[in-house]
Amino acid sequence: MCQNVGLIRTAELSDVAQYAYAATARADARLIFLAGSCPLNLDGSTAEVGDYSAQASKAMENLVIALKAAGAQLDDVLSTRVLVASSNQSDLNKAGAVVREAFGTHDVPSTLRGVTVLGSTDQLVEFEAVAASPTMVT
């Protein structure tokens, strides 16, 4: 478990949620605000058109790359926001399952939200994240 991030749970809130309710960063940690991670291939095309789970996997792959470029990794993430272009809860759950699997026991606070549309053609998912890391990258 990352020493830069503390995950907070309390018996005063339901344990049904599959994530911690809050997270803290060490006082000396550097905060990293990541732009929305999209399911885009290197050439800018949208990966896995029509497949929520596969697009979520590609977006997670891209999130990991962005974290690495900033000197961080998944264990440094403080929170996520998962955006899914759907009003169908099962579509949201497909993307949420990919996030939970990727983070494993580092179950950071997360918001899962259905939205009307996302920025790229055929895009179904997007992940936002905030991380804390001691490593400075310039």
N, C-alpha and C positions, 0 to 999 in steps of 0.2 A: 504494500500500500504506500502511496506517495506521502512523503512527510511535509509537502507544501500545502496539502489540502486536508481539511478535517470535515468529515461527513457527520451531520447531526440528525439524530432520530429522537423521538420522545414518545413515551407511553401515553401521553395526553392527546395524541393524534392517531388516527386509524393506521394499522399496519398493513392495510390492503394495498397501498401504493407500492409499486415495485422500484422505488428509489428513495433516497434520503430526502428529508423535507428542507434541509438547508445545508450550506457548506461554508466553510471559512478558509481563508488563506493566511499563511504566516505573514507577520508584519513586514518581513524583509523580502517577500516574494514579489516578483515582477508580474503584473497582470497582462494577459494577452487576450485581446478581443478579436475573435475570428469572424470574418465575413461569412455570409451564408455559403455553406459547402453544398455544391450542386452535383448532380450526376452527369457531369460533362466529361467527355473524352478529351484528350490533349488537343485534338483538332477543333474543339469547340462544339462538336455535335453532341446531342443528348444520347446518353447510353440507355440501352434496354427499354426502348419506347413501349409504354403500356404496362410495364411490370413494376409494381410498387416495391416489392422486396428487392429485386435486382437493382433498381435505381437507388434504393436506400443503401445497399451494399457499396455501390459506386460512390455515392456521396460520402459514406463513412471512409472509404479508401482515400478520397480527396481530403477529407478532414484530417486524417492521420498525416498526410503529406504536408499540409499547411502547418500543423502542429510541429512537425519535425523541422520545417524551415524556420520556425520561431523558437527553436530550442526546447520544445516540450513534447510530451507524449500523452496518451489518453489518461493516464493516472494523474496528470496535472490539471485535468479539466475540473472546473468548479460547478458549471451548470450547462445545460443544453436547452435549446428550443428546437423542436421537430415540427416542421411545417409540411402538411400533406394536402395536395390539391384534390380534395374530395370531401363530400359530406357523409360518406359511408364509414361508419366506425370500424368496420373490418379492414378497410384500406389503411386507416390510421394505425390500427394495431399491427399491421404487417410492417410498417416502417418502425414503429416503436419496438417491435421484437428484434429487429436488426440492431437498433441502438443498444438495447439491454444486453444482447449477446456480445456485442463488441466491447462494452464496458465491463462485463462480468461482475465481479464483486465490488468494483468501484462504481456503485450505483448512484451517480450524482443526481442532484435535483434536476428535473426535466419537465418541460411543458410540451405537451403533444396537442397540436392544433390543426384543425381542418381549415383550409383557406380556399378561396374561389379559384385563384390562378397564381402561378409562379412566373418568374422572369424569362425563362428560356422556352422555346418551342418544345412541346411534348414533355416538359418537366413536371414530374409528379411529387417530388420530395426535395426538401432543403433543410440543412441542419445549421443552426447557429451555436456558438460555444464561447465560453469565457474560461480561460485557464490561468494558472499561477505557476510560475517557474522561477528558479533562482538564476537561470542561464540568460545572459544578455546576448542577443544576436543583433548585429548591425548590418 
